[in-house]
Amino acid sequence: MSDITRATYDKIAPAFAEVNTRMSENLLVAAQKFLDYIPKNSLCLDLGCGTGRDSAWFEQHQLKMISVDFSMGMLAQARKITTRPLAQMDMRQLGFEKQVFAGIWCNAALLHLPKAEAPQVLDEMRRILCQSGILNLSMQKGTGEQFEANPYVSEQGQRFFARYDLPEITKMLETSDFVIRETLEITYNQRTWLRLIAQSKG
């Protein structure tokens, strides 16, 4: 995530939390699929946790969550709804030992990095996943990458977006030694999302 995107999220965090208090039905389906792969009480990472909504849901469904985000403003909102550990981190260089997480939930986060930097993040995810660990990755479908004005508050601010088609993101995952287990394409709020469940080769 760029400093521009981070500054925007710091600014819009309260409004973002208010608008996104509940998981959509489509996201709940993806979350349940993730749970189907992960043993109860496993240690999992919410990577790009935002305001903590998803982390709180997984806690209620018997996963031990650690939640990280690049934006301190978003983490401040997350602290209001979760008691589990929170940390500010850059997903390009994660401060965890090798093979510590049974699963990684990365929902609408990797898309805020340039495509050239995405392989580094996927390699980091694989490094910290246990052997045969599960990654749930959610990306917006499309082409190109650019900064876009944010829609949450009237104040100025921009966020960076990179969008992918399914063959593109599948190839990236396979190059980083992931095996694709499931793919799902859904349309929500006039955006098409690619949701993939991938497994680390260890």
Residue, then its C-alpha position, 0 to 999 in steps of 0.5 A: m500500500s502506498d503512503i497516499t493510500r495509507a493516508t486516505y485510509d487513515k482519514i476515512a477510517p471512521a466513515f469506512a467502518e460505519v459503511n462496512t459494519r456487516m459482511s455481505e452474503n457473498l462474503l459470508v459464503a467465502a468466509q464459510k468456505f475458508l472455515d471449511y478448510i481450517p481446523k477449529n482453534s487454528l492460528c490465522l492471519d487477517l492480512g489487510c484487516g481494515t476495521g476488523r470486521d472480518s477478524a471479529w467474525f472469525e473469532q466468533h467462529q473459533l479461529k485464533m486471529i492475528s490482524v494486521d494493516f498498514s493504516m493506523g486509522m483502520l487499526a484504531q477502528a478494529r480495536k473497538i470490535t476485537t480483543r485479538p492481537l493487532a499490528q501495523m505491518d507492510m504486507r511486502q515484509l511481514g514480521f512473522e516466523k516461517q510456517v506459523f499460520a494455518g490460514i491467511w484471509c486477505n480480502a480486498a487488500l492486495l489490490h492496493l499494491p502495484k502488480a509488480e509488487a504482488p509476487q513479493v507479497l504472495d511469496e511472503m504469504r507462502r513463507i508464513l503459512c504452515q505446510s498445506g496452509i490455506l490462503n483466501l484471496s479476494m481481488q477485483k476483476g478488471t484490467g490496469e492499475q491506477f489511483e482513484a478518488n475515494p467515495y467515503v467522505s467529501e475530503q480529498g483523498q485517493r486509493f491505488f487499485a490494481r485489478y486482475d483477470l482470473p488467469e493472471i492471478t491464478k498464474m501468480l499464485e502458482t508461480s509462488d507455489f500455491v495450488i488453486r483449490e477453489t475459484l468463485e466469481i461474484t458481482y456485488n455493488q457493481r463490481t465483479w470480485l474474484r475469490l480464490i482459495a489456494q493451498s501452500k505447497g509448503 
